[in-house]
Amino acid sequence: MRKILNQFVLWGAILAIASLCSAQDATYQTKVYIDNGGDRLSVKSGGTITVYSGGDLDLKSGAKLLLNSVDMSKAPAFTDSQGVKMDSGTLTVTAGSQTVTTSLTTCELVFIEISAAGSHSVNYEVLGSGTTFTVQGWLSGTEGTKYVGTASGYWSAIDQ
């Protein structure tokens, strides 16, 4: 009888633990999931996909990476087998210009986004040479005269 009672207590304990393990927290919200149909990974607001150091996000030939409304100061450095192919960062244009040194071999394409400027009538030009580029501003109608105000924003450069 004692053996049956011990088995009953053991099974009761196992079932109690199993039910505790399967109980769900009512506040839990799935934020990263595979959409119905299984053709898309979705991330809801507050969700994150993390690729840890040493990990890769490998886009094969013909694949696209779409970046919508991205803060370019946080964009990753893209590489291929020859090294870094894209770099980005923040701009602080003071006294009309800023020279930026990138991790690229050659800055073939440079994109800038001015998010705060002292004057809205400032034009900006990007002059690249090797691993660096210079952002220079001038007021409309005064081409060749350096703008002396300040501006800030983001830059992104590509080595094709």
PASE-880045 format. One line per 8 residues: number of its first residue (from 1); their letters; for each residue x, y, z of N, C-alpha, C. Coordinates in nm, 4 decimals. Layout:
REM PASE-880045
NUM> a> X,Y,Z,X,Y,Z,X,Y,Z | ...
This chain:
REM PASE-880045
1> mrkilnqf> 0.0819,-0.1187,0.0000,0.0000,0.0000,0.0000,0.0870,0.1261,0.0000 | 0.1950,0.1222,0.0773,0.2840,0.2376,0.0846,0.3469,0.2655,-0.0518 | 0.3811,0.1576,-0.1259,0.4404,0.1734,-0.2581,0.3408,0.2417,-0.3525 | 0.2161,0.2046,-0.3487,0.1124,0.2658,-0.4328,0.0941,0.4122,-0.3939 | 0.0948,0.4410,-0.2642,0.0805,0.5786,-0.2169,0.1979,0.6644,-0.2640 | 0.3206,0.6112,-0.2575,0.4393,0.6850,-0.3040,0.4305,0.7134,-0.4539 | 0.3845,0.6136,-0.5329,0.3692,0.6340,-0.6762,0.2625,0.7393,-0.7046 | 0.1533,0.7352,-0.6277,0.0462,0.8326,-0.6444,0.0983,0.9738,-0.6167
9> vlwgaila> 0.1755,0.9909,-0.5100,0.2332,1.1214,-0.4743,0.3309,1.1658,-0.5817 | 0.4140,1.0733,-0.6315,0.5114,1.1059,-0.7353,0.4409,1.1531,-0.8621 | 0.3378,1.0777,-0.9072,0.2637,1.1171,-1.0271,0.1891,1.2486,-1.0060 | 0.1384,1.2696,-0.8890,0.0708,1.3958,-0.8577,0.1679,1.5127,-0.8680 | 0.2879,1.4935,-0.8168,0.3897,1.5987,-0.8227,0.4308,1.6261,-0.9672 | 0.4471,1.5204,-1.0475,0.4846,1.5365,-1.1883,0.3759,1.6130,-1.2627 | 0.2486,1.5782,-1.2416,0.1384,1.6469,-1.3077,0.1289,1.7932,-1.2639 | 0.1539,1.8196,-1.1361,0.1494,1.9575,-1.0864,0.2591,2.0420,-1.1511
17> iaslcsaq> 0.3795,1.9861,-1.1612,0.4912,2.0573,-1.2238,0.4608,2.0799,-1.3717 | 0.4085,1.9777,-1.4391,0.3748,1.9904,-1.5810,0.2697,2.0985,-1.6025 | 0.1711,2.1061,-1.5168,0.0675,2.2086,-1.5355,0.1227,2.3478,-1.5077 | 0.2164,2.3602,-1.4129,0.2795,2.4903,-1.3879,0.3638,2.5335,-1.5070 | 0.4341,2.4383,-1.5669,0.5195,2.4693,-1.6814,0.4378,2.5098,-1.8028 | 0.3190,2.4561,-1.8171,0.2391,2.4878,-1.9346,0.1471,2.6067,-1.9131 | 0.1410,2.6590,-1.7910,0.0575,2.7770,-1.7649,0.1164,2.8960,-1.8394 | 0.0325,2.9782,-1.9000,0.0804,3.0926,-1.9759,0.0572,3.2219,-1.9006
25> datyqtkv> 0.1508,3.3110,-1.9160,0.1394,3.4448,-1.8597,0.0436,3.5237,-1.9489 | -0.0640,3.5735,-1.8935,-0.1657,3.6447,-1.9716,-0.1115,3.7746,-2.0312 | 0.0002,3.8290,-1.9789,0.0548,3.9538,-2.0303,0.1538,3.9305,-2.1448 | 0.1906,3.8052,-2.1700,0.2884,3.7750,-2.2748,0.2309,3.8051,-2.4130 | 0.3049,3.8776,-2.4949,0.2644,3.9104,-2.6312,0.3761,3.8680,-2.7264 | 0.3431,3.7864,-2.8253,0.4416,3.7465,-2.9257,0.4730,3.8666,-3.0135 | 0.6015,3.8994,-3.0282,0.6414,4.0157,-3.1068,0.7237,3.9787,-3.2293 | 0.7800,3.8581,-3.2318,0.8539,3.8093,-3.3476,0.7923,3.6753,-3.3840
33> yidnggdr> 0.7458,3.6619,-3.5081,0.6750,3.5398,-3.5462,0.6800,3.5213,-3.6976 | 0.6489,3.4006,-3.7432,0.6378,3.3718,-3.8853,0.4920,3.3903,-3.9230 | 0.4671,3.4758,-4.0243,0.3306,3.5031,-4.0694,0.2638,3.3767,-4.1227 | 0.1303,3.3791,-4.1236,0.0555,3.2693,-4.1838,0.1045,3.2487,-4.3261 | 0.1201,3.1258,-4.3653,0.1736,3.0949,-4.4976,0.3230,3.0692,-4.4919 | 0.3876,3.1151,-4.3862,0.5283,3.0843,-4.3630,0.6269,3.1490,-4.4575 | 0.5874,3.2577,-4.5279,0.6803,3.3184,-4.6225,0.7404,3.4494,-4.5737 | 0.7148,3.4853,-4.4478,0.7652,3.6132,-4.3981,0.7830,3.6076,-4.2470
41> lsvksggt> 0.8969,3.6572,-4.1988,0.9219,3.6742,-4.0566,0.8801,3.8156,-4.0212 | 0.7943,3.8320,-3.9230,0.7440,3.9642,-3.8857,0.7887,4.0017,-3.7454 | 0.8119,4.1300,-3.7263,0.8515,4.1834,-3.5961,0.7548,4.2958,-3.5623 | 0.6768,4.2770,-3.4557,0.5845,4.3813,-3.4108,0.6618,4.4892,-3.3349 | 0.5950,4.6013,-3.3101,0.6536,4.7091,-3.2324,0.7031,4.6549,-3.0989 | 0.8263,4.6853,-3.0652,0.8864,4.6379,-2.9407,0.9632,4.5085,-2.9575 | 0.9498,4.4420,-3.0723,1.0234,4.3185,-3.0982,1.1590,4.3473,-3.1591 | 1.2506,4.2532,-3.1494,1.3860,4.2713,-3.2004,1.4385,4.1391,-3.2545
49> itvysggd> 1.5133,4.1466,-3.3625,1.5910,4.0324,-3.4106,1.7364,4.0712,-3.3914 | 1.8108,3.9909,-3.3210,1.9507,4.0216,-3.2900,2.0421,3.9212,-3.3576 | 2.1422,3.9708,-3.4297,2.2479,3.8865,-3.4844,2.3706,3.9166,-3.3989 | 2.4162,3.8176,-3.3227,2.5260,3.8382,-3.2298,2.6606,3.8424,-3.3010 | 2.7600,3.8952,-3.2310,2.8954,3.9046,-3.2828,2.9388,3.7685,-3.3360 | 2.9902,3.7688,-3.4571,3.0307,3.6436,-3.5203,2.9213,3.5838,-3.6070 | 2.7973,3.6322,-3.5902,2.6856,3.5842,-3.6718,2.6761,3.6651,-3.7996 | 2.6086,3.6117,-3.8984,2.5945,3.6781,-4.0276,2.4493,3.6821,-4.0705
57> ldlksgak> 2.4131,3.7872,-4.1398,2.2883,3.7951,-4.2127,2.3323,3.7940,-4.3583 | 2.3192,3.6797,-4.4245,2.3763,3.6573,-4.5569,2.2696,3.6732,-4.6638 | 2.2765,3.7817,-4.7416,2.1828,3.8043,-4.8513,2.2437,3.7468,-4.9784 | 2.1762,3.6515,-5.0379,2.2251,3.5855,-5.1586,2.1970,3.6717,-5.2819 | 2.2584,3.6364,-5.3944,2.2412,3.7086,-5.5195,2.0929,3.7233,-5.5519 | 2.0515,3.8454,-5.5841,1.9123,3.8724,-5.6175,1.8268,3.9096,-5.4975 | 1.8799,3.8927,-5.3753,1.8050,3.9280,-5.2539,1.8085,4.0787,-5.2346 | 1.7098,4.1327,-5.1634,1.7029,4.2759,-5.1363,1.6964,4.2978,-4.9858
65> lllnsvdm> 1.7558,4.4053,-4.9407,1.7423,4.4512,-4.8037,1.6771,4.5882,-4.8125 | 1.5542,4.6012,-4.7634,1.4806,4.7264,-4.7702,1.4911,4.7984,-4.6367 | 1.5414,4.9195,-4.6386,1.5548,4.9997,-4.5183,1.4616,5.1191,-4.5313 | 1.3539,5.1197,-4.4562,1.2583,5.2300,-4.4586,1.2685,5.3087,-4.3297 | 1.2816,5.4393,-4.3414,1.2887,5.5282,-4.2243,1.3962,5.4836,-4.1263 | 1.5148,5.4612,-4.1776,1.6256,5.4131,-4.0936,1.7083,5.5302,-4.0450 | 1.7425,5.5280,-3.9191,1.8374,5.6231,-3.8630,1.9746,5.5784,-3.9125 | 2.0309,5.6507,-4.0101,2.1549,5.6072,-4.0737,2.2735,5.6039,-3.9783
73> skapaftd> 2.2620,5.6668,-3.8621,2.3717,5.6589,-3.7664,2.3805,5.5195,-3.7062 | 2.2763,5.4383,-3.7224,2.2761,5.3035,-3.6670,2.2822,5.1961,-3.7747 | 2.2990,5.2366,-3.9012,2.3030,5.1390,-4.0089,2.4307,5.0560,-3.9993 | 2.4239,4.9292,-4.0333,2.5416,4.8429,-4.0235,2.6404,4.8698,-4.1359 | 2.7619,4.8253,-4.1172,2.8607,4.8298,-4.2242,2.8439,4.7015,-4.3052 | 2.8101,4.7147,-4.4336,2.7886,4.5987,-4.5191,2.9204,4.5586,-4.5815 | 2.9442,4.4283,-4.5915,3.0696,4.3793,-4.6468,3.0450,4.2703,-4.7499 | 3.1460,4.2476,-4.8334,3.1490,4.1295,-4.9182,3.2877,4.0686,-4.8999
81> sqgvkmds> 3.3260,3.9770,-4.9856,3.4540,3.9082,-4.9662,3.5742,4.0003,-4.9814 | 3.5558,4.1203,-5.0404,3.6664,4.2147,-5.0543,3.6721,4.3156,-4.9397 | 3.5781,4.3104,-4.8471,3.5826,4.4031,-4.7346,3.4578,4.4886,-4.7245 | 3.4695,4.5976,-4.6499,3.3564,4.6851,-4.6231,3.3073,4.7494,-4.7527 | 3.1746,4.7500,-4.7724,3.1152,4.8091,-4.8912,3.0204,4.9233,-4.8598 | 2.9784,4.9384,-4.7332,2.8906,5.0494,-4.6955,2.9247,5.0901,-4.5530 | 2.9272,5.2194,-4.5298,2.9546,5.2715,-4.3969,2.8604,5.3893,-4.3751 | 2.8370,5.4266,-4.2500,2.7456,5.5377,-4.2218,2.7774,5.5978,-4.0864
89> gtltvtag> 2.7210,5.7153,-4.0605,2.7421,5.7803,-3.9322,2.6664,5.9114,-3.9237 | 2.7011,5.9911,-3.8256,2.6342,6.1187,-3.8047,2.7200,6.2326,-3.8605 | 2.6540,6.3422,-3.8923,2.7209,6.4623,-3.9412,2.7060,6.5747,-3.8396 | 2.8097,6.6526,-3.8224,2.8018,6.7789,-3.7510,2.8817,6.8785,-3.8341 | 2.8115,6.9484,-3.9205,2.8756,7.0428,-4.0121,2.8897,7.1756,-3.9384 | 3.0139,7.2150,-3.9097,3.0377,7.3429,-3.8421,3.1210,7.4315,-3.9341 | 3.0981,7.5600,-3.9257,3.1670,7.6588,-4.0110,3.1560,7.6202,-4.1582 | 3.0421,7.5568,-4.1936,3.0150,7.5299,-4.3340,3.0658,7.3999,-4.3906
97> sqtvttsl> 3.1496,7.3245,-4.3174,3.1972,7.1989,-4.3756,3.2359,7.0979,-4.2690 | 3.2424,6.9731,-4.3097,3.2921,6.8651,-4.2262,3.3576,6.7623,-4.3164 | 3.4758,6.7160,-4.2771,3.5432,6.6082,-4.3480,3.5231,6.4810,-4.2681 | 3.4828,6.3746,-4.3372,3.4521,6.2465,-4.2741,3.5484,6.1415,-4.3277 | 3.6081,6.0635,-4.2383,3.6907,5.9495,-4.2774,3.6081,5.8239,-4.2575 | 3.5960,5.7427,-4.3621,3.5141,5.6217,-4.3574,3.6025,5.4977,-4.3448 | 3.5389,5.3821,-4.3322,3.6116,5.2552,-4.3302,3.6224,5.1962,-4.4705 | 3.5798,5.2717,-4.5719,3.5806,5.2233,-4.7097,3.7159,5.2434,-4.7753
105> ttcelvfi> 3.7399,5.1674,-4.8830,3.8602,5.1875,-4.9632,3.8434,5.3124,-5.0492 | 3.7247,5.3280,-5.1083,3.6925,5.4434,-5.1918,3.5463,5.4805,-5.1705 | 3.5188,5.6070,-5.1511,3.3797,5.6541,-5.1387,3.3273,5.6830,-5.2789 | 3.2575,5.5854,-5.3370,3.2065,5.6045,-5.4725,3.0719,5.6767,-5.4736 | 2.9861,5.6476,-5.3759,2.8572,5.7156,-5.3626,2.8418,5.7602,-5.2184 | 2.8051,5.8863,-5.1989,2.7829,5.9389,-5.0642,2.6439,6.0013,-5.0604 | 2.5672,5.9650,-4.9579,2.4346,6.0220,-4.9377,2.4352,6.0942,-4.8043 | 2.3748,6.2131,-4.8005,2.3645,6.2853,-4.6737,2.2189,6.3208,-4.6486
113> eisaagsh> 2.1852,6.3302,-4.5216,2.0525,6.3756,-4.4795,2.0744,6.4814,-4.3731 | 2.0397,6.6050,-4.4044,2.0526,6.7141,-4.3081,1.9215,6.7205,-4.2309 | 1.9290,6.6952,-4.1010,1.8069,6.6922,-4.0202,1.7871,6.8206,-3.9398 | 1.8925,6.8982,-3.9200,1.8814,7.0247,-3.8469,1.9845,7.1217,-3.9034 | 1.9367,7.2352,-3.9507,2.0270,7.3352,-4.0078,1.9862,7.4736,-3.9609 | 2.0852,7.5639,-3.9557,2.0579,7.7003,-3.9132,1.9772,7.7783,-4.0146 | 1.9874,7.7405,-4.1420,1.9143,7.8093,-4.2479,1.8651,7.7060,-4.3481 | 1.7429,7.7235,-4.3963,1.6870,7.6292,-4.4924,1.7294,7.6603,-4.6350
121> svnyevlg> 1.7975,7.7698,-4.6553,1.8405,7.8057,-4.7907,1.9868,7.7680,-4.8150 | 2.0355,7.6677,-4.7412,2.1736,7.6229,-4.7580,2.1758,7.5049,-4.8547 | 2.2675,7.5089,-4.9484,2.2918,7.3969,-5.0393,2.4153,7.3239,-4.9904 | 2.4171,7.1915,-5.0044,2.5314,7.1131,-4.9603,2.5888,7.0359,-5.0774 | 2.7209,7.0266,-5.0798,2.7935,6.9540,-5.1829,2.8847,6.8536,-5.1124 | 2.8991,6.7363,-5.1721,2.9866,6.6334,-5.1160,3.1007,6.6105,-5.2131 | 3.2233,6.6256,-5.1638,3.3430,6.6048,-5.2443,3.4204,6.4886,-5.1840 | 3.4377,6.3813,-5.2605,3.5046,6.2627,-5.2090,3.6421,6.2426,-5.2671
129> sgttftvq> 3.7273,6.1792,-5.1866,3.8620,6.1445,-5.2314,3.9113,6.0277,-5.1474 | 3.9206,5.9106,-5.2061,3.9687,5.7933,-5.1334,3.8756,5.7547,-5.0202 | 3.9296,5.7444,-4.9006,3.8511,5.6999,-4.7860,3.7741,5.8129,-4.7188 | 3.7935,5.9374,-4.7657,3.7284,6.0513,-4.7007,3.6364,6.1250,-4.7976 | 3.5463,6.2023,-4.7405,3.4656,6.2949,-4.8183,3.4426,6.4183,-4.7325 | 3.4159,6.5310,-4.7993,3.3892,6.6566,-4.7305,3.2509,6.7058,-4.7700 | 3.1717,6.7419,-4.6701,3.0420,6.8031,-4.6916,3.0631,6.9531,-4.6751 | 3.0247,7.0296,-4.7770,3.0426,7.1745,-4.7713,2.9101,7.2418,-4.8033
137> gwlsgteg> 2.8772,7.3456,-4.7293,2.7521,7.4174,-4.7501,2.7749,7.5606,-4.7938 | 2.6788,7.6146,-4.8699,2.6776,7.7553,-4.9076,2.5331,7.8002,-4.9205 | 2.5102,7.9280,-4.8972,2.3756,7.9844,-4.9086,2.3360,7.9958,-5.0551 | 2.2082,7.9747,-5.0828,2.1575,7.9877,-5.2200,2.1956,8.1237,-5.2775 | 2.2429,8.1232,-5.4011,2.2812,8.2480,-5.4682,2.4217,8.2931,-5.4369 | 2.4924,8.2208,-5.3503,2.6294,8.2618,-5.3150,2.7283,8.1485,-5.3398 | 2.7064,8.0716,-5.4473,2.7933,7.9591,-5.4777,2.9407,7.9983,-5.4678 | 3.0168,7.9147,-5.4045,3.1585,7.9428,-5.3863,3.1883,8.0137,-5.2558
145> tkyvgtas> 3.0858,8.0699,-5.1893,3.1050,8.1344,-5.0599,3.0611,8.0379,-4.9515 | 3.1543,7.9992,-4.8712,3.1263,7.8986,-4.7690,3.0266,7.9490,-4.6659 | 2.9284,7.8644,-4.6354,2.8297,7.8939,-4.5315,2.8981,7.8792,-4.3962 | 2.8785,7.9743,-4.3050,2.9483,7.9695,-4.1773,2.8627,7.9136,-4.0631 | 2.7397,7.8759,-4.0908,2.6527,7.8206,-3.9867,2.6804,7.6733,-3.9602 | 2.5951,7.6128,-3.8783,2.6110,7.4713,-3.8441,2.4887,7.3921,-3.8888 | 2.5077,7.2636,-3.9057,2.3998,7.1720,-3.9421,2.4359,7.0344,-3.8886 | 2.3356,6.9503,-3.8749,2.3619,6.8125,-3.8326,2.2736,6.7189,-3.9124
153> gywsaidq> 2.3119,6.5938,-3.9148,2.2368,6.4947,-3.9903,2.3099,6.3625,-3.9937 | 2.2911,6.2909,-4.1031,2.3464,6.1559,-4.1171,2.4098,6.1404,-4.2543 | 2.5047,6.0494,-4.2656,2.5672,6.0194,-4.3930,2.5737,5.8693,-4.4132 | 2.5791,5.8298,-4.5384,2.5946,5.6911,-4.5773,2.6808,5.6898,-4.7022 | 2.7825,5.6043,-4.7068,2.8727,5.5989,-4.8216,2.8864,5.4551,-4.8705 | 2.9028,5.4388,-5.0012,2.9112,5.3064,-5.0621,3.0363,5.2983,-5.1476 | 3.1058,5.1860,-5.1402,3.2195,5.1531,-5.2267,3.1706,5.0385,-5.3154 | 3.1430,5.0681,-5.4418,3.0918,4.9652,-5.5318,3.2008,4.8747,-5.5751
